[in-house]
Amino acid sequence: MYRRVLLKLSGESLGGPAGKGLDTQWLEKYAKEIATAAKAGLQIAIVNGGGNIFRGLQGVGKGFDRVDGDKMGMLATVINSLALKMFLKAEGVEAEVFTSTPMEPHAKYYMRDDAVKLLERGGVALIAGGTGNPFFTTDSGAALRALEIGADALLKGTRVDGVYTADPEKDPSAKKYDELTFDEAISKHLKVMDQTAYALCSDGKMPIIVFDMNEGGNLTKLLNGEKVGTLVHP
């Protein structure tokens, strides 16, 4: 069903159950899942969040300037991407970290054509550093990169199996949506992604699939055209 996707993972997901630091068991689990899909022919680029290490917005009011705090958050996404790259390579998949601002020799400076060439030869491109600018979330960065690389869909891997009327972890009566339009998601105040990411995906007609990344085999199911998670579309 999909040839090329942009996978957005939260930083907290790489921190395991605690959502902090780097959990090697979960890094290995995600790497195996991604490697299996890549070996089956799915071209995968990844944008990681950095909240397991530092979240700029939460630092405001605690002595951190927003601009410098966001810069720290961007660096956190690079750390996460370097960690996931190592585990992907251990699974026998070529992987490279690209950054939105020059950061050689630790990672390559992001150029769309270089990232696409890596995807076309079966490798995984980890695109870190957000947009390279403060005041933009990694959701917005993921939407931007998905459009740039010509992805067929933006996949947002979460701890739940889709979009619900309320947080299913807090409200057991919450009901799941199988499909939504961007306008519906905005009018219902469903916080799937931030408004900037919504606007980018809506203008670029980029569908978003919100799914449970912790459920083994979901990436491969998407590759095979099975219905997984919630589809949010223009």
C-alpha positions, 0 to 999 in steps of 0.5 A: 500500500505504501512505498515510502513513509516518514515515521514519527516517534516520540522521544518518550517512546525510546525511553521505555516505560519510564519515558526518560533516558534511553531504554536499550530493550525498546530501542532494540524492539523498534529497530527490529520492527523497522528493519523487518519492514525495510527488508520487506521493501518499505522505504523508511525515514524517521523523525524522533522527538527528544522529550525523553532527554529535554523538552524546550517548552517545558523548560520555560519557567524553570530558568530556560530561555525558550530559544536556547531550550529548543536548541537543547531539544534539537540536540536531544533528537540527534542523540536519540537518532544516533542511538536508534541508528546503532541498533538498526545497523545491528539488525543488518540495515544501512542507517544514517543520521542527517541533521537540520544544521551542520553537525559533522563528523557526528552526522551528515548535514540533511540534503533531501536528495542524499536522504532519498538516495539512501532510502532507494537503496534500502537504507533508513534515513534518521532526520534529526534536529527538527526544522533547525529553528526554535518554536517548531515542534518535531511534529512540524519537522516530521510533516516538513520532511515527509513532504520533502522526501515525497512520502506516501504517508506520515506515520505517527507511532504512539502507545495507543492504537489510533485516535480516540474521542478522549485519552483512552489511558484516562477515559475507558469510555473513549471511542476510537476513530477509524478515519478522520479528515483534518477539519474534523480533527481540528474542530473536535480538538483532537491533539494528534499533531500540532496546528502547524503540522496539520496545516503542512499535511493538509496543504500537501495532501499528506495523510497521517496514520496514528498507530500503536508502534508497540504492537509488533508487526504493525509496520509490516501490516501497513506495508501489506495494505492492512488497516492499522490505527486511524487514518487522518486525511484531507 
